[in-house]
Amino acid sequence: MSSTPQFGTVQALRAVAVLLVVGAHLGGPTGFEDKLFGSPALLGWTEHAGPMGVDLFFVVSGFIMAVTTRRLASGVQPASAFLLRRVTRIYPCYLLVTAAILAVFLWRPEMVNSSEDVRPDVLASFLLLPQEGLPLLLVGWTLVYEMLFYVVLAVTLLVRRSWLWGVLGAWVVLIVALSPLEDASSNVWVGLLLSPRNLEFVLGVALAAVVLAGRLVAPSLLCAAGVALLTVAAVLGPDGGPAEGWLRLATIGLPMTVLVYGVVGGELRYGWSAPRSLVATGDASYSLYLVHVPVLKVLGIGLGIVVAEAGLLLRSVLLVVVAAGTVAAGLLFHRWAEKPLITLLHDQAPRPRRAERIAVPAPRAGAHRAASAAGDRHRAGVLAEPEVRGRT
C-alpha cells in the first residue's frame, strides 16, 4: 500500500458524476420514471443536470491520466503498455455487460435502446468504435471518446513527453479549425475526432498541470463559482436537454473544470475530505456506470407489472428504492466482477517504463500561508508524489 497521499476527492467527484448519470436515466424524458408512471413529475430536473455527469467524467479522466502518466518514459514500451493497461481496464467489464445485452437484443430487439431510430451496430458496440446510433450498452458511446483520448495519450508517450502539449495543442487546433466539417459531415469518425467534447479531456490535463505546479488560488471561491455556473446551465438550458457542441463546452465543460479545480485545490490547500460512502461509490463508479441502465430496465419491467398507478408518495418511495437498488447492484458488480477481472487481467499487464528522473515543479512561495504547518507538510507530499485513489 502506498504511503503517499492520494486525491480522495477525485473519487468523490467520480461518484457525483455517476450519480448524475443515473439520475438522468431515472428521470429524463425517456427515463425510468417517465416510462413507468407516464411523466417525470419528480425527477424531470435531471433532464439537464443528469447528463452533466458525462462532462465531469471527461474532465476528471483527463486530470487522472495526466497525473498517473506524468512519470512515464517515452518510447514504444511505455506507449504500448499504457494502452494495453487501459484496454484491460475498460474492455473486460464492458464486454461482459454488452454480451448480456446482446442476448436480450437477439431475443427481443425492441427492448434495447427502444427510443432510438437507428439499431445498434453489434461489432462496433463490442469494439467501442463510433457508429451512427447508440451502441448496445447505452452509455458505451462515452467510452468511445475515452478510448480515443487514451490513443492520443499513447501517441504523446510514443514521442517525447515534452511534446505532450504539442500533440494536444495540434488536436485542439484541428477541432477548432475544422469544426464546420464536424457539423456538416455524416462520417462517424470525423464526428468523433473533431467533437468539442474531446476538449474536456484536454481541460482535465491542463488542470492537472496547474495543480501539480502548486497553483492553488482561491479553491473555495472557484468551487462555489463552478457550482453556481453549472446550476445556471441546468436551470436555463435549452429544451430537450443540455446544450451541445461549443455551447456545451462553454456552459458546462469550462464550469465543470473550475469546479474540479476548486475541489482538488480544497483538498490540497485546506485538507478537504469526502465521506467514505461517497469515496466507496467513486471506487465502484465504473461498475455502476455500466450496469445501471440494464438494472433500471429490469426493475422497470418488474414494477410495471405490479404498479398500475402511483400517487406522489408511493412514487417517491419507489424511486428512492430503485435508486438505492441500482447503486447496490453497481457495488455488487464492482465486488464480484470488476475487481476479480482487474486482478486477473489488468494487474497482470506489463507496466509502462518510468522515466529515470523527473523534475517536479515546486509550489509557489507563499501559496499556502493560510494553512497550518501540518497541512503544508501534507500538501507538499501530495504535490511531490501525486496519486489518485483507485486502480488506473
Protein Blocks (a to p, Z undefined) as FASTA:
>chain_A
ZZbdcdfklmmmmmmmmmmmmmmmmmmmklmklmmnopafklmmmmmmmmmmmmmmmmmm
mmmmmmmmmmpccdjklmmmmmmmmmmmmmmmmmmmmmmmmmmmmmmmmlgoklbmbdcd
fklmmnopacfbdcfblmlmmmmmmmmmmmmmmmmmmmcfklmmmmmmmmmmmmmmmmmm
mmmpccfklmmmmgmklmmmmmmmmmmmmmmnopaghkllmmmmmmmmmmmmmmmpcehi
acehjllmmmmmmmmmmmmmmmmmmmmmnopacdfklmmmmmmmmmmmmmmmmmmmmmmm
mmmmmmmbacfklmmmmmmmmmmmmmmmmmmmmmmmmmmmmmmmmmmpccddddfbdcdd
dddehklmmpcfklmmmmmmmmmmgcdedjZZ
